[in-house]
Amino acid sequence: MDMPDIPRFESVLQADVPKGREGKHKRIITALLEDIRKLKVGSALKVPLAELPDSKENIRSALSRAAAQQGLNIATSSNEEFLYIWCAES
């Protein structure tokens, strides 16, 4: 028996498709990038993990994507309490 050719997913007009990433991390990522740009050479941001709105892994991923889009080369490290972020040498 042949199945009818029915789409499984809803369709929308391309004009109605959201453009860009305005995700849930936008506020924290924007703030971190602003602070990173103000760092003196040899310094790092020390961000308490308890103040992050999501896991350090998710914030680190979102930050890496945003930094790359802006041409920033950043590095990160962390321990049980803090996420450290700095500008890496090119």
N, CA, C and O atoms as a printed pandas DataFrame, in Angstrom:
     atom_number atom_name residue_name chain_id  residue_number  x_coord  y_coord  z_coord
0              1         N          MET        A               1    0.835   -1.167    0.000
1              2        CA          MET        A               1    0.000    0.000    0.000
2              3         C          MET        A               1    0.887    1.240    0.000
3              4         O          MET        A               1    1.752    1.376    0.865
4              5         N          ASP        A               2    0.690    2.126   -0.937
5              6        CA          ASP        A               2    1.466    3.356   -1.032
6              7         C          ASP        A               2    0.979    4.375   -0.013
7              8         O          ASP        A               2   -0.222    4.548    0.193
8              9         N          MET        A               3    1.951    5.057    0.631
9             10        CA          MET        A               3    1.618    6.117    1.591
10            11         C          MET        A               3    1.474    7.421    0.827
11            12         O          MET        A               3    2.245    7.660   -0.102
12            13         N          PRO        A               4    0.523    8.271    1.177
13            14        CA          PRO        A               4    0.408    9.570    0.521
14            15         C          PRO        A               4    1.642   10.417    0.824
15            16         O          PRO        A               4    2.265   10.271    1.876
16            17         N          ASP        A               5    1.976   11.277   -0.083
17            18        CA          ASP        A               5    3.159   12.134    0.050
18            19         C          ASP        A               5    2.812   13.364    0.896
19            20         O          ASP        A               5    2.643   14.468    0.379
20            21         N          ILE        A               6    2.712   13.143    2.204
21            22        CA          ILE        A               6    2.348   14.219    3.130
22            23         C          ILE        A               6    3.591   14.625    3.911
23            24         O          ILE        A               6    4.274   13.769    4.474
24            25         N          PRO        A               7    3.895   15.938    3.952
25            26        CA          PRO        A               7    5.058   16.384    4.722
26            27         C          PRO        A               7    4.885   16.072    6.212
27            28         O          PRO        A               7    3.778   16.131    6.747
28            29         N          ARG        A               8    5.976   15.747    6.854
29            30        CA          ARG        A               8    5.949   15.467    8.290
30            31         C          ARG        A               8    6.007   16.732    9.131
31            32         O          ARG        A               8    5.555   16.747   10.276
32            33         N          PHE        A               9    6.562   17.788    8.562
33            34        CA          PHE        A               9    6.770   19.013    9.325
34            35         C          PHE        A               9    6.029   20.172    8.686
35            36         O          PHE        A               9    5.790   20.195    7.478
36            37         N          GLU        A              10    5.674   21.128    9.520
37            38        CA          GLU        A              10    4.981   22.328    9.080
38            39         C          GLU        A              10    5.921   23.175    8.225
39            40         O          GLU        A              10    7.136   23.147    8.424
40            41         N          SER        A              11    5.373   23.917    7.289
41            42        CA          SER        A              11    6.194   24.831    6.499
42            43         C          SER        A              11    5.827   26.270    6.847
43            44         O          SER        A              11    4.703   26.566    7.252
44            45         N          VAL        A              12    6.801   27.150    6.677
45            46        CA          VAL        A              12    6.590   28.584    6.917
46            47         C          VAL        A              12    7.230   29.346    5.775
47            48         O          VAL        A              12    8.067   28.809    5.050
48            49         N          LEU        A              13    6.837   30.591    5.619
49            50        CA          LEU        A              13    7.469   31.440    4.617
50            51         C          LEU        A              13    8.882   31.777    5.066
51            52         O          LEU        A              13    9.132   31.957    6.257
52            53         N          GLN        A              14    9.799   31.861    4.121
53            54        CA          GLN        A              14   11.179   32.182    4.475
54            55         C          GLN        A              14   11.269   33.541    5.152
55            56         O          GLN        A              14   12.131   33.751    6.005
56            57         N          ALA        A              15   10.402   34.454    4.787
57            58        CA          ALA        A              15   10.406   35.781    5.409
58            59         C          ALA        A              15   10.093   35.709    6.900
59            60         O          ALA        A              15   10.444   36.620    7.650
60            61         N          ASP        A              16    9.436   34.635    7.336
61            62        CA          ASP        A              16    9.072   34.478    8.742
62            63         C          ASP        A              16   10.089   33.685    9.557
63            64         O          ASP        A              16    9.891   33.467   10.752
64            65         N          VAL        A              17   11.174   33.252    8.920
65            66        CA          VAL        A              17   12.208   32.487    9.612
66            67         C          VAL        A              17   13.097   33.453   10.391
67            68         O          VAL        A              17   13.593   34.423    9.817
68            69         N          PRO        A              18   13.313   33.208   11.702
69            70        CA          PRO        A              18   14.173   34.094   12.494
70            71         C          PRO        A              18   15.602   34.083   11.955
71            72         O          PRO        A              18   16.120   33.039   11.559
72            73         N          LYS        A              19   16.217   35.234   11.946
73            74        CA          LYS        A              19   17.598   35.368   11.476
74            75         C          LYS        A              19   18.498   35.671   12.665
75            76         O          LYS        A              19   18.142   36.460   13.540
76            77         N          GLY        A              20   19.651   35.047   12.688
77            78        CA          GLY        A              20   20.629   35.307   13.740
78            79         C          GLY        A              20   20.291   34.578   15.025
79            80         O          GLY        A              20   19.217   33.992   15.164
80            81         N          ARG        A              21   21.221   34.624   15.954
81            82        CA          ARG        A              21   21.035   33.946   17.228
82            83         C          ARG        A              21   20.737   34.982   18.307
83            84         O          ARG        A              21   21.615   35.749   18.702
84            85         N          GLU        A              22   19.529   34.998   18.767
85            86        CA          GLU        A              22   19.144   35.856   19.878
86            87         C          GLU        A              22   18.727   34.943   21.023
87            88         O          GLU        A              22   17.647   35.099   21.591
88            89         N          GLY        A              23   19.582   34.001   21.353
89            90        CA          GLY        A              23   19.240   32.971   22.310
90            91         C          GLY        A              23   19.218   33.432   23.749
91            92         O          GLY        A              23   19.391   34.613   24.048
92            93         N          LYS        A              24   19.002   32.482   24.628
93            94        CA          LYS        A              24   18.856   32.764   26.048
94            95         C          LYS        A              24   20.151   33.243   26.693
95            96         O          LYS        A              24   20.120   33.760   27.809
96            97         N          HIS        A              25   21.285   33.084   26.022
97            98        CA          HIS        A              25   22.569   33.485   26.586
98            99         C          HIS        A              25   23.013   34.869   26.136
99           100         O          HIS        A              25   24.092   35.320   26.521
100          101         N          LYS        A              26   22.216   35.542   25.341
101          102        CA          LYS        A              26   22.646   36.803   24.735
102          103         C          LYS        A              26   23.146   37.815   25.764
103          104         O          LYS        A              26   24.198   38.424   25.570
104          105         N          ARG        A              27   22.406   37.999   26.852
105          106        CA          ARG        A              27   22.784   39.030   27.837
106          107         C          ARG        A              27   24.141   38.725   28.470
107          108         O          ARG        A              27   24.999   39.605   28.528
108          109         N          ILE        A              28   24.348   37.507   28.941
109          110        CA          ILE        A              28   25.613   37.169   29.599
110          111         C          ILE        A              28   26.769   37.172   28.607
111          112         O          ILE        A              28   27.864   37.625   28.941
112          113         N          ILE        A              29   26.546   36.680   27.403
113          114        CA          ILE        A              29   27.610   36.638   26.401
114          115         C          ILE        A              29   28.022   38.047   25.995
115          116         O          ILE        A              29   29.211   38.333   25.858
116          117         N          THR        A              30   27.046   38.923   25.802
117          118        CA          THR        A              30   27.348   40.314   25.465
118          119         C          THR        A              30   28.170   40.978   26.565
119          120         O          THR        A              30   29.143   41.677   26.284
120          121         N          ALA        A              31   27.773   40.755   27.820
121          122        CA          ALA        A              31   28.504   41.338   28.951
122          123         C          ALA        A              31   29.929   40.790   29.032
123          124         O          ALA        A              31   30.877   41.547   29.247
124          125         N          LEU        A              32   30.078   39.486   28.860
125          126        CA          LEU        A              32   31.417   38.885   28.918
126          127         C          LEU        A              32   32.314   39.425   27.803
127          128         O          LEU        A              32   33.475   39.752   28.048
128          129         N          LEU        A              33   31.788   39.520   26.594
129          130        CA          LEU        A              33   32.595   40.024   25.477
130          131         C          LEU        A              33   33.004   41.477   25.703
131          132         O          LEU        A              33   34.125   41.863   25.371
132          133         N          GLU        A              34   32.110   42.281   26.263
133          134        CA          GLU        A              34   32.463   43.677   26.566
134          135         C          GLU        A              34   33.601   43.727   27.574
135          136         O          GLU        A              34   34.545   44.501   27.412
136          137         N          ASP        A              35   33.515   42.900   28.618
137          138        CA          ASP        A              35   34.570   42.887   29.634
138          139         C          ASP        A              35   35.883   42.321   29.088
139          140         O          ASP        A              35   36.957   42.803   29.446
140          141         N          ILE        A              36   35.807   41.317   28.237
141          142        CA          ILE        A              36   37.013   40.741   27.643
142          143         C          ILE        A              36   37.765   41.796   26.835
143          144         O          ILE        A              36   38.993   41.863   26.880
144          145         N          ARG        A              37   37.024   42.615   26.102
145          146        CA          ARG        A              37   37.656   43.660   25.288
146          147         C          ARG        A              37   38.375   44.706   26.153
147          148         O          ARG        A              37   39.277   45.389   25.668
148          149         N          LYS        A              38   37.990   44.835   27.407
149          150        CA          LYS        A              38   38.587   45.825   28.311
150          151         C          LYS        A              38   39.771   45.275   29.104
151          152         O          LYS        A              38   40.440   46.020   29.821
152          153         N          LEU        A              39   40.029   43.978   28.978
153          154        CA          LEU        A              39   41.112   43.364   29.740
154          155         C          LEU        A              39   42.479   43.897   29.330
155          156         O          LEU        A              39   42.737   44.171   28.158
156          157         N          LYS        A              40   43.336   44.034   30.317
157          158        CA          LYS        A              40   44.730   44.354   30.035
158          159         C          LYS        A              40   45.425   43.071   29.593
159          160         O          LYS        A              40   45.018   41.979   29.990
160          161         N          VAL        A              41   46.453   43.190   28.790
161          162        CA          VAL        A              41   47.221   42.024   28.350
162          163         C          VAL        A              41   47.740   41.285   29.571
163          164         O          VAL        A              41   48.285   41.894   30.492
164          165         N          GLY        A              42   47.570   39.988   29.575
165          166        CA          GLY        A              42   48.023   39.168   30.689
166          167         C          GLY        A              42   46.985   38.981   31.784
167          168         O          GLY        A              42   47.253   38.309   32.780
168          169         N          SER        A              43   45.792   39.570   31.615
169          170        CA          SER        A              43   44.726   39.437   32.603
170          171         C          SER        A              43   43.629   38.516   32.093
171          172         O          SER        A              43   43.502   38.289   30.890
172          173         N          ALA        A              44   42.835   37.986   33.022
173          174        CA          ALA        A              44   41.713   37.115   32.678
174          175         C          ALA        A              44   40.495   37.519   33.502
175          176         O          ALA        A              44   40.624   38.016   34.621
176          177         N          LEU        A              45   39.327   37.300   32.939
177          178        CA          LEU        A              45   38.093   37.461   33.712
178          179         C          LEU        A              45   37.952   36.264   34.637
179          180         O          LEU        A              45   38.304   35.143   34.269
180          181         N          LYS        A              46   37.443   36.499   35.825
181          182        CA          LYS        A              46   37.191   35.447   36.816
182          183         C          LYS        A              46   35.695   35.496   37.114
183          184         O          LYS        A              46   35.237   36.331   37.895
184          185         N          VAL        A              47   34.940   34.600   36.491
185          186        CA          VAL        A              47   33.485   34.629   36.554
186          187         C          VAL        A              47   32.988   33.514   37.479
187          188         O          VAL        A              47   33.254   32.339   37.224
188          189         N          PRO        A              48   32.271   33.869   38.548
189          190        CA          PRO        A              48   31.730   32.835   39.432
190          191         C          PRO        A              48   30.712   31.958   38.688
191          192         O          PRO        A              48   29.774   32.472   38.079
192          193         N          LEU        A              49   30.900   30.660   38.739
193          194        CA          LEU        A              49   29.978   29.737   38.065
194          195         C          LEU        A              49   28.563   29.881   38.597
195          196         O          LEU        A              49   27.599   29.685   37.856
196          197         N          ALA        A              50   28.427   30.220   39.872
197          198        CA          ALA        A              50   27.105   30.366   40.480
198          199         C          ALA        A              50   26.307   31.519   39.857
199          200         O          ALA        A              50   25.082   31.555   39.969
200          201         N          GLU        A              51   26.996   32.458   39.203
201          202        CA          GLU        A              51   26.317   33.602   38.589
202          203         C          GLU        A              51   25.947   33.365   37.126
203          204         O          GLU        A              51   25.306   34.212   36.505
204          205         N          LEU        A              52   26.345   32.225   36.578
205          206        CA          LEU        A              52   26.022   31.932   35.180
206          207         C          LEU        A              52   24.596   31.402   35.073
207          208         O          LEU        A              52   24.156   30.636   35.930
208          209         N          PRO        A              53   23.858   31.809   34.011
209          210        CA          PRO        A              53   22.470   31.371   33.869
210          211         C          PRO        A              53   22.312   29.951   33.324
211          212         O          PRO        A              53   21.192   29.460   33.187
212          213         N          ASP        A              54   23.426   29.297   33.014
213          214        CA          ASP        A              54   23.389   27.944   32.456
214          215         C          ASP        A              54   24.696   27.258   32.840
215          216         O          ASP        A              54   25.521   27.844   33.541
216          217         N          SER        A              55   24.887   26.042   32.395
217          218        CA          SER        A              55   26.122   25.321   32.716
218          219         C          SER        A              55   27.327   26.019   32.098
219          220         O          SER        A              55   27.213   26.730   31.100
220          221         N          LYS        A              56   28.482   25.798   32.716
221          222        CA          LYS        A              56   29.695   26.419   32.169
222          223         C          LYS        A              56   29.966   25.918   30.758
223          224         O          LYS        A              56   30.500   26.660   29.933
224          225         N          GLU        A              57   29.607   24.675   30.468
225          226        CA          GLU        A              57   29.825   24.129   29.120
226          227         C          GLU        A              57   28.982   24.868   28.082
227          228         O          GLU        A              57   29.472   25.204   27.005
228          229         N          ASN        A              58   27.723   25.117   28.406
229          230        CA          ASN        A              58   26.853   25.819   27.466
230          231         C          ASN        A              58   27.273   27.276   27.294
231          232         O          ASN        A              58   27.244   27.801   26.180
232          233         N          ILE        A              59   27.661   27.930   28.380
233          234        CA          ILE        A              59   28.114   29.319   28.296
234          235         C          ILE        A              59   29.423   29.387   27.518
235          236         O          ILE        A              59   29.604   30.274   26.684
236          237         N          ARG        A              60   30.327   28.465   27.783
237          238        CA          ARG        A              60   31.605   28.427   27.064
238          239         C          ARG        A              60   31.379   28.241   25.562
239          240         O          ARG        A              60   32.038   28.896   24.755
240          241         N          SER        A              61   30.472   27.375   25.189
241          242        CA          SER        A              61   30.172   27.146   23.766
242          243         C          SER        A              61   29.585   28.394   23.118
243          244         O          SER        A              61   30.004   28.798   22.034
244          245         N          ALA        A              62   28.612   28.999   23.793
245          246        CA          ALA        A              62   27.990   30.211   23.241
246          247         C          ALA        A              62   29.012   31.339   23.140
247          248         O          ALA        A              62   29.020   32.088   22.163
248          249         N          LEU        A              63   29.870   31.460   24.145
249          250        CA          LEU        A              63   30.902   32.497   24.140
250          251         C          LEU        A              63   31.900   32.267   23.016
251          252         O          LEU        A              63   32.296   33.217   22.342
252          253         N          SER        A              64   32.311   31.036   22.805
253          254        CA          SER        A              64   33.262   30.726   21.731
254          255         C          SER        A              64   32.681   31.073   20.362
255          256         O          SER        A              64   33.374   31.639   19.517
256          257         N          ARG        A              65   31.411   30.734   20.143
257          258        CA          ARG        A              65   30.754   31.073   18.868
258          259         C          ARG        A              65   30.704   32.582   18.653
259          260         O          ARG        A              65   31.041   33.081   17.579
260          261         N          ALA        A              66   30.276   33.302   19.693
261          262        CA          ALA        A              66   30.143   34.753   19.578
262          263         C          ALA        A              66   31.499   35.429   19.391
263          264         O          ALA        A              66   31.624   36.361   18.597
264          265         N          ALA        A              67   32.511   34.966   20.118
265          266        CA          ALA        A              67   33.852   35.543   19.991
266          267         C          ALA        A              67   34.398   35.314   18.584
267          268         O          ALA        A              67   34.984   36.220   17.991
268          269         N          ALA        A              68   34.212   34.128   18.056
269          270        CA          ALA        A              68   34.687   33.825   16.700
270          271         C          ALA        A              68   33.996   34.710   15.678
271          272         O          ALA        A              68   34.634   35.181   14.736
272          273         N          GLN        A              69   32.706   34.943   15.850
273          274        CA          GLN        A              69   31.974   35.814   14.927
274          275         C          GLN        A              69   32.522   37.234   14.957
275          276         O          GLN        A              69   32.475   37.943   13.952
276          277         N          GLN        A              70   33.038   37.646   16.103
277          278        CA          GLN        A              70   33.588   38.996   16.251
278          279         C          GLN        A              70   35.094   39.051   16.013
279          280         O          GLN        A              70   35.712   40.104   16.169
280          281         N          GLY        A              71   35.676   37.934   15.642
281          282        CA          GLY        A              71   37.103   37.900   15.360
282          283         C          GLY        A              71   37.982   37.915   16.599
283          284         O          GLY        A              71   39.166   38.242   16.511
284          285         N          LEU        A              72   37.428   37.568   17.744
285          286        CA          LEU        A              72   38.207   37.509   18.981
286          287         C          LEU        A              72   38.731   36.098   19.188
287          288         O          LEU        A              72   37.996   35.125   19.019
288          289         N          ASN        A              73   39.984   35.990   19.548
289          290        CA          ASN        A              73   40.578   34.700   19.864
290          291         C          ASN        A              73   40.645   34.602   21.382
291          292         O          ASN        A              73   41.492   35.235   22.012
292          293         N          ILE        A              74   39.760   33.814   21.964
293          294        CA          ILE        A              74   39.718   33.708   23.419
294          295         C          ILE        A              74   40.118   32.313   23.869
295          296         O          ILE        A              74   40.097   31.354   23.098
296          297         N          ALA        A              75   40.481   32.233   25.138
297          298        CA          ALA        A              75   40.782   30.950   25.779
298          299         C          ALA        A              75   40.037   30.929   27.104
299          300         O          ALA        A              75   39.733   31.974   27.679
300          301         N          THR        A              76   39.748   29.723   27.580
301          302        CA          THR        A              76   39.034   29.592   28.848
302          303         C          THR        A              76   39.649   28.471   29.680
303          304         O          THR        A              76   40.310   27.569   29.164
304          305         N          SER        A              77   39.409   28.561   30.963
305          306        CA          SER        A              77   39.762   27.501   31.901
306          307         C          SER        A              77   38.727   27.583   33.021
307          308         O          SER        A              77   38.025   28.586   33.150
308          309         N          SER        A              78   38.637   26.541   33.817
309          310        CA          SER        A              78   37.680   26.591   34.917
310          311         C          SER        A              78   38.106   25.649   36.029
311          312         O          SER        A              78   38.917   24.744   35.836
312          313         N          ASN        A              79   37.532   25.893   37.197
313          314        CA          ASN        A              79   37.644   24.968   38.313
314          315         C          ASN        A              79   36.245   24.792   38.889
315          316         O          ASN        A              79   35.266   25.085   38.202
316          317         N          GLU        A              80   36.124   24.332   40.103
317          318        CA          GLU        A              80   34.805   24.071   40.672
318          319         C          GLU        A              80   34.011   25.340   40.945
319          320         O          GLU        A              80   32.791   25.274   41.094
320          321         N          GLU        A              81   34.669   26.489   41.015
321          322        CA          GLU        A              81   33.996   27.729   41.395
322          323         C          GLU        A              81   33.950   28.799   40.313
323          324         O          GLU        A              81   33.019   29.604   40.280
324          325         N          PHE        A              82   34.944   28.819   39.426
325          326        CA          PHE        A              82   35.071   29.944   38.497
326          327         C          PHE        A              82   35.322   29.494   37.060
327          328         O          PHE        A              82   35.892   28.434   36.799
328          329         N          LEU        A              83   34.871   30.345   36.145
329          330        CA          LEU        A              83   35.224   30.240   34.727
330          331         C          LEU        A              83   36.172   31.398   34.451
331          332         O          LEU        A              83   35.839   32.554   34.710
332          333         N          TYR        A              84   37.345   31.090   33.930
333          334        CA          TYR        A              84   38.347   32.105   33.598
334          335         C          TYR        A              84   38.366   32.286   32.079
335          336         O          TYR        A              84   38.353   31.309   31.329
336          337         N          ILE        A              85   38.397   33.535   31.638
337          338        CA          ILE        A              85   38.366   33.839   30.206
338          339         C          ILE        A              85   39.383   34.918   29.912
339          340         O          ILE        A              85   39.480   35.900   30.649
340          341         N          TRP        A              86   40.147   34.747   28.836
341          342        CA          TRP        A              86   41.136   35.746   28.449
342          343         C          TRP        A              86   41.322   35.732   26.944
343          344         O          TRP        A              86   40.891   34.807   26.255
344          345         N          CYS        A              87   41.970   36.775   26.446
345          346        CA          CYS        A              87   42.310   36.855   25.026
346          347         C          CYS        A              87   43.559   36.030   24.804
347          348         O          CYS        A              87   44.587   36.229   25.453
348          349         N          ALA        A              88   43.446   35.109   23.880
349          350        CA          ALA        A              88   44.588   34.257   23.556
350          351         C          ALA        A              88   45.437   34.948   22.493
351          352         O          ALA        A              88   44.947   35.772   21.720
352          353         N          GLU        A              89   46.709   34.597   22.472
353          354        CA          GLU        A              89   47.582   35.153   21.453
354          355         C          GLU        A              89   47.220   34.546   20.115
355          356         O          GLU        A              89   46.896   33.362   20.016
356          357         N          SER        A              90   47.280   35.372   19.093
357          358        CA          SER        A              90   46.913   34.911   17.743
358          359         C          SER        A              90   47.952   34.010   17.148
359          360         O          SER        A              90   47.790   33.541   16.022
